[in-house]
Amino acid sequence: MSRVIRAALFQTAWTGDKESMIRVHEQAARDAAAQGAQILCFQELFYGPYFCQVQDKAFYEYAERIPDGPIVQRFQALARELGIVLILPMYEEEQPGVLYNTAAVIDADGTYLGKYRKHHIPQVPGFWEKFYFRPGNSGWPVFDTAVGRIGVYICYDRHFPEGWRALGLAGAEIVFNPSATSRGLSGYLWQLEQPAAAVANEYFVGAINRVGVEELGDNDFYGTSYFVDPEARFVGEPAGDKETELVVRDLDMASLREVRDRWQFYRDRRPDAYEPLTAP
């Protein structure tokens, strides 16, 4: 029996200040709900610039508690009002000086379900993330939401297959990959890695990227956000590479069983042979 989830992604440019950025995303949630979307994921560090282009402790002020901070509570109320699941990629302060790149997951009734903390933290020119974030320590949770079982894997994580597989083993049906990735660095990988992960792990992937060049550096964020199915086919066209865009697509969950019955990747795994992969 077919089960269709109407899912949404939102890519946008930095507005210049935190409050207007939050309002832009609130409006995106309203627009998505008006189009019948049941779940929506924002881009990495959604309410700020991609400040990791520089190393400046002033941006520590963007971090807040999850779920007790004002942004999560504000979007809990919005999720409850609209009846939509929201995924909020944020800067988290566990305590002063202990900071994470985190996604909070809010159910359609406004309930806070939990968070995912980014595991893999880059430290290369234009992406000075180790200055801002500790590596995630919360595993790879899968969240039981009003629309199904949802996972999150953040930006640089996508280069590492282990987390993709962990989410599949935990029963994820859709994995969202909110990102901030630039044209010159990763463009040739953007439509390769996430479709490959969708095939290898037999679930849907939603890939989100911001757009534009920000005042903090030369990174040219190229948008082209998309959904891909477990056969590596785009669900509709990817978004454009320069403009703010809300992507809303219908994802047919029946295809998950069809693909798994055909390929049997989970049956044919060999965890007994994988010990060298995690040896120090």
C-alpha positions in Angstrom: 0.0 0.0 0.0 1.4 3.4 -1.0 2.3 5.9 1.7 3.3 9.3 0.4 5.1 11.9 2.5 5.1 15.5 1.2 8.4 16.8 2.3 10.2 20.2 1.9 13.6 21.8 1.9 14.4 25.5 2.1 17.6 27.1 0.7 18.2 30.8 1.2 20.8 33.6 1.3 22.0 35.4 4.4 19.8 38.4 5.1 22.3 40.3 7.1 20.9 39.9 10.6 19.7 37.1 12.8 16.1 38.2 13.5 15.2 38.8 9.8 16.8 35.4 9.0 14.5 33.7 11.5 11.5 35.5 10.1 12.4 34.3 6.6 12.4 30.8 7.8 9.1 31.2 9.7 7.6 32.4 6.4 9.1 29.4 4.6 7.4 27.1 7.1 4.1 28.8 6.5 4.6 28.5 2.7 5.5 24.9 3.0 2.5 24.1 5.1 0.2 26.0 2.7 1.5 23.6 -0.1 0.7 20.6 2.1 4.2 19.8 3.2 4.3 17.6 6.3 8.0 18.0 7.1 10.5 20.7 6.4 14.3 20.9 6.9 16.3 24.2 6.9 19.9 24.7 5.8 23.0 24.3 8.1 23.2 27.0 10.9 20.0 28.3 9.5 19.6 31.6 11.4 23.1 33.0 10.8 25.7 33.5 8.2 28.1 30.6 7.6 30.5 32.2 10.1 33.1 29.3 9.8 34.7 31.2 6.9 36.5 33.1 9.6 37.7 32.3 13.1 36.1 34.9 15.4 34.9 34.2 18.9 32.2 36.9 18.5 30.1 34.3 16.7 29.9 32.1 19.8 27.0 34.4 20.7 25.0 32.6 18.0 24.9 29.4 20.2 22.0 28.7 22.4 20.6 25.9 24.5 18.6 23.1 22.9 15.7 22.7 23.6 15.5 25.3 26.3 16.6 28.3 24.1 14.3 30.8 22.5 14.7 29.6 18.9 13.6 26.1 19.5 10.7 27.2 21.6 9.7 29.7 19.0 9.6 27.0 16.3 7.9 24.5 18.5 5.0 26.9 18.7 5.1 27.3 14.9 5.2 23.6 14.3 2.2 23.1 16.6 0.3 25.9 14.8 1.0 24.6 11.3 1.0 20.8 12.0 4.4 20.3 10.4 7.5 18.5 11.4 10.5 20.9 11.5 14.3 20.2 11.4 16.3 23.1 12.7 20.1 23.0 12.1 21.5 25.3 14.9 24.5 26.3 16.9 24.1 24.6 20.3 25.6 25.6 23.6 25.6 22.6 26.1 27.4 24.8 28.6 29.8 27.8 28.2 32.6 26.7 26.0 31.0 23.4 25.0 29.5 24.0 21.6 28.1 21.8 18.8 26.8 21.9 15.3 23.3 20.4 16.0 20.0 19.8 14.4 16.9 19.9 16.6 13.8 17.8 15.5 10.4 19.1 16.4 7.3 17.0 15.7 4.1 18.2 14.1 2.4 18.8 17.5 5.3 20.9 18.7 7.0 18.2 20.7 10.8 18.4 20.9 11.9 14.9 19.8 15.7 15.2 20.2 18.8 16.3 18.4 21.6 15.2 16.2 25.1 16.6 16.7 27.4 16.7 13.7 30.2 14.1 14.0 32.8 15.1 11.4 34.2 18.6 11.9 36.4 20.0 9.1 39.2 22.5 9.6 40.3 23.7 6.1 40.4 27.2 4.5 36.9 28.7 4.4 35.5 25.9 6.7 37.2 26.6 10.1 34.7 24.5 12.0 37.0 23.1 14.8 37.3 26.7 16.1 33.5 26.6 16.8 32.3 23.0 17.4 33.2 19.9 19.3 32.6 16.6 17.4 29.1 15.2 18.0 28.7 12.6 20.7 25.0 11.7 20.5 25.2 8.8 18.0 23.0 8.6 14.9 19.5 8.8 16.3 16.4 8.1 14.1 13.3 10.1 15.2 9.8 8.7 15.1 7.9 11.7 13.8 4.3 12.1 12.7 5.3 11.3 9.1 7.8 8.5 9.6 11.3 7.7 10.7 13.7 10.5 10.1 17.4 10.9 10.3 19.8 13.8 10.0 23.4 13.9 8.8 25.0 17.4 8.6 27.1 18.8 5.7 30.7 17.4 6.0 29.3 14.2 7.5 28.1 13.2 4.0 31.7 12.3 3.0 31.8 9.5 5.5 29.7 6.4 4.7 29.5 5.1 8.3 26.8 7.4 9.6 24.7 6.9 6.5 24.7 3.2 7.2 24.1 3.6 10.9 20.9 5.6 10.1 19.7 2.9 7.7 20.3 0.2 10.2 18.3 2.2 12.7 15.3 2.3 10.3 15.5 5.8 8.7 13.1 6.3 5.8 14.3 9.8 4.9 17.7 11.3 5.9 18.1 15.1 5.6 21.6 16.5 5.0 21.6 20.3 5.7 24.7 21.9 4.4 26.7 25.0 3.6 29.0 24.0 0.7 30.7 26.1 -1.9 30.9 25.9 -5.6 34.7 25.7 -6.1 35.2 23.1 -3.4 32.4 20.5 -3.7 30.3 21.1 -6.7 31.4 18.0 -8.5 30.4 15.8 -5.5 27.1 17.4 -4.7 25.0 15.3 -7.0 27.1 12.2 -6.5 27.5 11.5 -2.8 23.9 11.8 -1.5 22.4 9.8 -4.4 25.0 7.1 -3.8 24.2 7.1 -0.1 20.5 6.8 -0.9 21.2 3.7 -3.1 23.6 2.0 -0.7 21.3 2.5 2.3 17.9 2.2 0.5 16.2 5.4 1.8 15.3 8.9 0.6 17.8 11.7 1.0 17.0 15.4 1.2 20.1 17.6 0.4 20.0 21.3 1.4 22.5 23.9 0.6 22.4 27.7 1.1 22.9 30.2 -1.7 25.1 33.2 -2.4 28.3 34.8 -1.4 28.4 36.3 2.2 30.4 39.1 3.5 32.6 36.9 5.6 34.4 35.2 2.7 34.5 34.1 -0.9 32.6 30.8 -0.5 29.9 30.7 -3.2 27.1 28.6 -1.9 25.4 27.1 -4.9 22.0 25.9 -3.7 20.7 23.1 -6.0 18.9 21.5 -3.1 17.1 18.3 -4.0 15.4 15.1 -2.9 16.7 11.8 -4.3 15.0 8.4 -4.0 16.6 5.0 -3.1 17.4 4.4 -6.8 19.4 7.6 -7.1 16.6 9.4 -9.1 15.9 13.0 -8.4 12.3 13.6 -7.2 11.5 16.5 -9.4 14.2 18.9 -10.5 16.9 20.2 -8.1 16.5 23.8 -7.0 18.4 26.6 -8.8 21.9 27.6 -7.9 21.5 31.3 -7.1 18.1 32.1 -5.6 16.1 31.4 -2.5 13.8 28.5 -3.1 11.4 26.2 -1.3 11.5 22.6 -2.7 8.3 20.6 -2.0 8.1 17.0 -3.2 6.0 13.9 -2.8 8.0 10.9 -1.6 6.4 7.5 -2.1 7.5 5.3 0.8 6.4 2.1 -1.0 9.5 2.3 -3.1 11.6 1.5 0.0 10.2 -2.0 0.2 10.4 -2.5 -3.5 14.1 -1.6 -3.6 15.0 -3.6 -0.5 13.3 -6.7 -1.8 15.2 -6.3 -5.1 18.7 -5.6 -3.8 18.9 -7.1 -0.3 21.9 -5.0 0.7 21.0 -5.3 4.4 20.8 -9.1 4.2 24.2 -9.3 2.5 26.1 -7.1 4.9 29.2 -8.7 6.6 29.6 -7.0 10.0 31.7 -9.9 11.1 34.3 -8.8 8.6 34.3 -5.1 9.3 36.3 -4.9 12.5 39.4 -3.4 10.7 37.2 -0.4 9.7 37.0 0.8 13.3 40.4 -0.3 14.6 42.5 2.5 16.1 
